[in-house]
């Protein structure tokens, strides 16, 4: 695995771990995209990661609204 793919995988893992922490806090359980090496082009990869980050942000905001 080259360095860029390793970093992509690490970024995806960190975002999914953050979402798992949010799952523990709010009691919901989500299914999150697990990046597999060389399976997406750059734009699709970024779209997936942005989706996950937006979900994390939205869920955190909802926790503090209540």
N, CA, C and O atoms as CSV, one atom per row, in Angstrom:
chain,resi,resn,atom,element,x,y,z
A,1,UNK,N,N,0.858,-1.172,0.000
A,1,UNK,CA,C,0.000,0.000,0.000
A,1,UNK,C,C,0.903,1.233,0.000
A,1,UNK,O,O,1.831,1.326,0.804
A,2,UNK,N,N,0.632,2.174,-0.898
A,2,UNK,CA,C,1.474,3.365,-0.927
A,2,UNK,C,C,1.053,4.354,0.162
A,2,UNK,O,O,0.023,4.166,0.810
A,3,UNK,N,N,1.837,5.389,0.359
A,3,UNK,CA,C,1.605,6.340,1.444
A,3,UNK,C,C,0.265,7.060,1.331
A,3,UNK,O,O,-0.407,7.282,2.338
A,4,UNK,N,N,-0.122,7.421,0.125
A,4,UNK,CA,C,-1.394,8.125,-0.055
A,4,UNK,C,C,-2.555,7.213,0.334
A,4,UNK,O,O,-3.480,7.649,1.019
A,5,UNK,N,N,-2.515,5.971,-0.089
A,5,UNK,CA,C,-3.573,5.029,0.258
A,5,UNK,C,C,-3.600,4.764,1.759
A,5,UNK,O,O,-4.673,4.613,2.343
A,6,UNK,N,N,-2.435,4.706,2.381
A,6,UNK,CA,C,-2.369,4.522,3.832
A,6,UNK,C,C,-3.025,5.697,4.552
A,6,UNK,O,O,-3.755,5.509,5.526
A,7,UNK,N,N,-2.762,6.904,4.068
A,7,UNK,CA,C,-3.350,8.099,4.686
A,7,UNK,C,C,-4.859,8.158,4.447
A,7,UNK,O,O,-5.608,8.570,5.333
A,8,UNK,N,N,-5.304,7.756,3.274
A,8,UNK,CA,C,-6.742,7.707,2.998
A,8,UNK,C,C,-7.418,6.733,3.956
A,8,UNK,O,O,-8.456,7.040,4.541
A,9,UNK,N,N,-6.825,5.571,4.107
A,9,UNK,CA,C,-7.375,4.560,4.996
A,9,UNK,C,C,-7.398,5.062,6.438
A,9,UNK,O,O,-8.383,4.865,7.149
A,10,UNK,N,N,-6.322,5.706,6.868
A,10,UNK,CA,C,-6.229,6.231,8.238
A,10,UNK,C,C,-7.279,7.319,8.467
A,10,UNK,O,O,-7.927,7.331,9.514
A,11,UNK,N,N,-7.456,8.214,7.527
A,11,UNK,CA,C,-8.462,9.269,7.654
A,11,UNK,C,C,-9.852,8.663,7.802
A,11,UNK,O,O,-10.619,9.063,8.678
A,12,UNK,N,N,-10.173,7.699,6.945
A,12,UNK,CA,C,-11.474,7.049,7.011
A,12,UNK,C,C,-11.660,6.346,8.357
A,12,UNK,O,O,-12.735,6.421,8.951
A,13,UNK,N,N,-10.633,5.673,8.833
A,13,UNK,CA,C,-10.703,4.981,10.110
A,13,UNK,C,C,-10.949,5.965,11.250
A,13,UNK,O,O,-11.788,5.705,12.112
A,14,UNK,N,N,-10.244,7.075,11.269
A,14,UNK,CA,C,-10.400,8.069,12.334
A,14,UNK,C,C,-11.808,8.667,12.329
A,14,UNK,O,O,-12.402,8.866,13.389
A,15,UNK,N,N,-12.333,8.949,11.161
A,15,UNK,CA,C,-13.687,9.500,11.066
A,15,UNK,C,C,-14.706,8.475,11.559
A,15,UNK,O,O,-15.630,8.826,12.293
A,16,UNK,N,N,-14.545,7.213,11.162
A,16,UNK,CA,C,-15.471,6.167,11.621
A,16,UNK,C,C,-15.370,5.961,13.124
A,16,UNK,O,O,-16.382,5.702,13.775
A,17,UNK,N,N,-14.172,6.069,13.689
A,17,UNK,CA,C,-14.019,5.955,15.139
A,17,UNK,C,C,-14.727,7.103,15.845
A,17,UNK,O,O,-15.361,6.895,16.880
A,18,UNK,N,N,-14.629,8.302,15.303
A,18,UNK,CA,C,-15.351,9.452,15.858
A,18,UNK,C,C,-16.855,9.191,15.839
A,18,UNK,O,O,-17.544,9.449,16.825
A,19,UNK,N,N,-17.357,8.687,14.730
A,19,UNK,CA,C,-18.780,8.375,14.640
A,19,UNK,C,C,-19.179,7.277,15.627
A,19,UNK,O,O,-20.287,7.310,16.162
A,20,UNK,N,N,-18.315,6.326,15.873
A,20,UNK,CA,C,-18.606,5.288,16.866
A,20,UNK,C,C,-18.689,5.869,18.275
A,20,UNK,O,O,-19.503,5.417,19.081
A,21,UNK,N,N,-17.866,6.855,18.579
A,21,UNK,CA,C,-17.959,7.536,19.872
A,21,UNK,C,C,-19.303,8.257,19.971
A,21,UNK,O,O,-19.963,8.207,21.009
A,22,UNK,N,N,-19.700,8.918,18.904
A,22,UNK,CA,C,-21.002,9.592,18.886
A,22,UNK,C,C,-22.121,8.568,19.055
A,22,UNK,O,O,-23.103,8.838,19.745
A,23,UNK,N,N,-21.985,7.392,18.432
A,23,UNK,CA,C,-22.962,6.305,18.607
A,23,UNK,C,C,-23.121,5.970,20.094
A,23,UNK,O,O,-24.240,5.807,20.580
A,24,UNK,N,N,-22.004,5.868,20.807
A,24,UNK,CA,C,-22.060,5.532,22.230
A,24,UNK,C,C,-22.774,6.622,23.026
A,24,UNK,O,O,-23.492,6.329,23.982
A,25,UNK,N,N,-22.577,7.858,22.636
A,25,UNK,CA,C,-23.174,8.973,23.364
A,25,UNK,C,C,-24.672,9.059,23.117
A,25,UNK,O,O,-25.449,9.190,24.063
A,26,UNK,N,N,-25.084,8.987,21.859
A,26,UNK,CA,C,-26.507,9.201,21.562
A,26,UNK,C,C,-27.319,7.907,21.467
A,26,UNK,O,O,-28.536,7.952,21.291
A,27,UNK,N,N,-26.650,6.755,21.581
A,27,UNK,CA,C,-27.362,5.487,21.596
A,27,UNK,C,C,-27.809,4.988,20.231
A,27,UNK,O,O,-28.487,3.965,20.140
A,28,UNK,N,N,-27.446,5.682,19.189
A,28,UNK,CA,C,-27.779,5.252,17.836
A,28,UNK,C,C,-26.619,4.441,17.287
A,28,UNK,O,O,-25.485,4.576,17.747
A,29,UNK,N,N,-26.901,3.611,16.319
A,29,UNK,CA,C,-25.831,2.821,15.692
A,29,UNK,C,C,-25.919,2.994,14.190
A,29,UNK,O,O,-26.932,2.662,13.573
A,30,UNK,N,N,-24.872,3.507,13.615
A,30,UNK,CA,C,-24.840,3.714,12.174
A,30,UNK,C,C,-23.920,2.730,11.482
A,30,UNK,O,O,-23.070,2.097,12.109
A,31,UNK,N,N,-24.103,2.617,10.197
A,31,UNK,CA,C,-23.206,1.829,9.355
A,31,UNK,C,C,-22.389,2.828,8.550
A,31,UNK,O,O,-22.955,3.672,7.855
A,32,UNK,N,N,-21.081,2.742,8.634
A,32,UNK,CA,C,-20.220,3.735,8.018
A,32,UNK,C,C,-19.331,3.109,6.958
A,32,UNK,O,O,-18.825,1.999,7.119
A,33,UNK,N,N,-19.155,3.839,5.884
A,33,UNK,CA,C,-18.350,3.415,4.749
A,33,UNK,C,C,-16.918,3.128,5.182
A,33,UNK,O,O,-16.254,3.994,5.751
A,34,UNK,N,N,-16.442,1.918,4.915
A,34,UNK,CA,C,-15.077,1.500,5.216
A,34,UNK,C,C,-14.288,1.534,3.913
A,34,UNK,O,O,-14.544,0.741,3.007
A,35,UNK,N,N,-13.343,2.440,3.822
A,35,UNK,CA,C,-12.553,2.596,2.602
A,35,UNK,C,C,-11.670,1.383,2.360
A,35,UNK,O,O,-10.968,0.922,3.259
A,36,UNK,N,N,-11.713,0.881,1.155
A,36,UNK,CA,C,-10.834,-0.207,0.716
A,36,UNK,C,C,-9.851,0.369,-0.300
A,36,UNK,O,O,-10.236,1.122,-1.195
A,37,UNK,N,N,-8.614,0.016,-0.154
A,37,UNK,CA,C,-7.523,0.534,-0.990
A,37,UNK,C,C,-7.859,0.494,-2.480
A,37,UNK,O,O,-8.298,-0.523,-3.015
A,38,UNK,N,N,-7.639,1.628,-3.124
A,38,UNK,CA,C,-7.791,1.780,-4.577
A,38,UNK,C,C,-9.181,1.421,-5.106
A,38,UNK,O,O,-9.305,0.918,-6.223
A,39,UNK,N,N,-10.220,1.672,-4.322
A,39,UNK,CA,C,-11.567,1.343,-4.772
A,39,UNK,C,C,-12.341,2.555,-5.279
A,39,UNK,O,O,-13.370,2.399,-5.936
A,40,UNK,N,N,-11.863,3.752,-4.985
A,40,UNK,CA,C,-12.558,4.969,-5.405
A,40,UNK,C,C,-11.572,5.929,-6.055
A,40,UNK,O,O,-10.387,5.950,-5.724
A,41,UNK,N,N,-12.094,6.728,-6.994
A,41,UNK,CA,C,-11.234,7.791,-7.505
A,41,UNK,C,C,-11.188,8.902,-6.453
A,41,UNK,O,O,-11.926,8.851,-5.468
A,42,UNK,N,N,-10.346,9.881,-6.649
A,42,UNK,CA,C,-10.127,10.931,-5.648
A,42,UNK,C,C,-11.418,11.668,-5.285
A,42,UNK,O,O,-11.696,11.903,-4.109
A,43,UNK,N,N,-12.193,12.026,-6.293
A,43,UNK,CA,C,-13.422,12.783,-6.051
A,43,UNK,C,C,-14.430,11.955,-5.255
A,43,UNK,O,O,-15.039,12.469,-4.316
A,44,UNK,N,N,-14.613,10.706,-5.607
A,44,UNK,CA,C,-15.550,9.840,-4.887
A,44,UNK,C,C,-15.088,9.615,-3.445
A,44,UNK,O,O,-15.901,9.595,-2.521
A,45,UNK,N,N,-13.784,9.446,-3.265
A,45,UNK,CA,C,-13.247,9.268,-1.916
A,45,UNK,C,C,-13.538,10.505,-1.064
A,45,UNK,O,O,-14.016,10.391,0.065
A,46,UNK,N,N,-13.249,11.673,-1.608
A,46,UNK,CA,C,-13.500,12.905,-0.861
A,46,UNK,C,C,-14.980,13.092,-0.574
A,46,UNK,O,O,-15.346,13.534,0.515
A,47,UNK,N,N,-15.829,12.765,-1.525
A,47,UNK,CA,C,-17.276,12.851,-1.302
A,47,UNK,C,C,-17.693,11.959,-0.133
A,47,UNK,O,O,-18.478,12.379,0.717
A,48,UNK,N,N,-17.174,10.737,-0.086
A,48,UNK,CA,C,-17.516,9.810,1.003
A,48,UNK,C,C,-17.062,10.350,2.350
A,48,UNK,O,O,-17.809,10.297,3.328
A,49,UNK,N,N,-15.840,10.870,2.404
A,49,UNK,CA,C,-15.321,11.367,3.678
A,49,UNK,C,C,-16.091,12.610,4.126
A,49,UNK,O,O,-16.377,12.774,5.312
A,50,UNK,N,N,-16.421,13.477,3.180
A,50,UNK,CA,C,-17.225,14.655,3.518
A,50,UNK,C,C,-18.583,14.255,4.070
A,50,UNK,O,O,-19.073,14.862,5.022
A,51,UNK,N,N,-19.185,13.247,3.482
A,51,UNK,CA,C,-20.480,12.740,3.959
A,51,UNK,C,C,-20.375,12.292,5.416
A,51,UNK,O,O,-21.235,12.610,6.237
A,52,UNK,N,N,-19.324,11.559,5.720
A,52,UNK,CA,C,-19.135,11.078,7.087
A,52,UNK,C,C,-18.906,12.231,8.061
A,52,UNK,O,O,-19.454,12.225,9.164
A,53,UNK,N,N,-18.114,13.204,7.672
A,53,UNK,CA,C,-17.833,14.342,8.549
A,53,UNK,C,C,-19.095,15.174,8.777
A,53,UNK,O,O,-19.347,15.623,9.895
A,54,UNK,N,N,-19.875,15.376,7.742
A,54,UNK,CA,C,-21.131,16.129,7.881
A,54,UNK,C,C,-22.074,15.377,8.819
A,54,UNK,O,O,-22.740,15.995,9.650
A,55,UNK,N,N,-22.135,14.064,8.695
A,55,UNK,CA,C,-22.978,13.279,9.601
A,55,UNK,C,C,-22.518,13.446,11.042
A,55,UNK,O,O,-23.343,13.640,11.935
A,56,UNK,N,N,-21.217,13.372,11.279
A,56,UNK,CA,C,-20.681,13.538,12.631
A,56,UNK,C,C,-21.021,14.930,13.169
A,56,UNK,O,O,-21.454,15.059,14.315
A,57,UNK,N,N,-20.833,15.954,12.370
A,57,UNK,CA,C,-21.129,17.324,12.798
A,57,UNK,C,C,-22.604,17.482,13.137
A,57,UNK,O,O,-22.951,18.062,14.166
A,58,UNK,N,N,-23.464,16.971,12.280
A,58,UNK,CA,C,-24.903,17.093,12.482
A,58,UNK,C,C,-25.333,16.383,13.762
A,58,UNK,O,O,-26.119,16.918,14.545
A,59,UNK,N,N,-24.816,15.185,13.967
A,59,UNK,CA,C,-25.199,14.436,15.157
A,59,UNK,C,C,-24.701,15.111,16.419
A,59,UNK,O,O,-25.414,15.132,17.422
A,60,UNK,N,N,-23.490,15.668,16.397
A,60,UNK,CA,C,-22.977,16.392,17.557
A,60,UNK,C,C,-23.817,17.634,17.834
A,60,UNK,O,O,-24.120,17.937,18.988
A,61,UNK,N,N,-24.187,18.339,16.794
A,61,UNK,CA,C,-25.023,19.525,16.983
A,61,UNK,C,C,-26.365,19.139,17.589
A,61,UNK,O,O,-26.874,19.841,18.463
A,62,UNK,N,N,-26.937,18.040,17.138
A,62,UNK,CA,C,-28.216,17.582,17.671
A,62,UNK,C,C,-28.109,17.185,19.140
A,62,UNK,O,O,-29.056,17.376,19.903
A,63,UNK,N,N,-26.972,16.637,19.541
A,63,UNK,CA,C,-26.780,16.282,20.942
A,63,UNK,C,C,-26.832,17.513,21.839
A,63,UNK,O,O,-27.367,17.459,22.946
A,64,UNK,N,N,-26.282,18.606,21.367
A,64,UNK,CA,C,-26.216,19.805,22.183
A,64,UNK,C,C,-27.455,20.679,22.088
A,64,UNK,O,O,-27.622,21.608,22.878
A,65,UNK,N,N,-28.324,20.389,21.127
A,65,UNK,CA,C,-29.586,21.136,20.983
A,65,UNK,C,C,-30.565,20.739,22.080
A,65,UNK,O,O,-31.341,21.561,22.567
A,66,UNK,N,N,-30.517,19.465,22.461
A,66,UNK,CA,C,-31.498,18.949,23.425
A,66,UNK,C,C,-31.290,19.455,24.824
A,66,UNK,O,O,-32.045,19.098,25.729
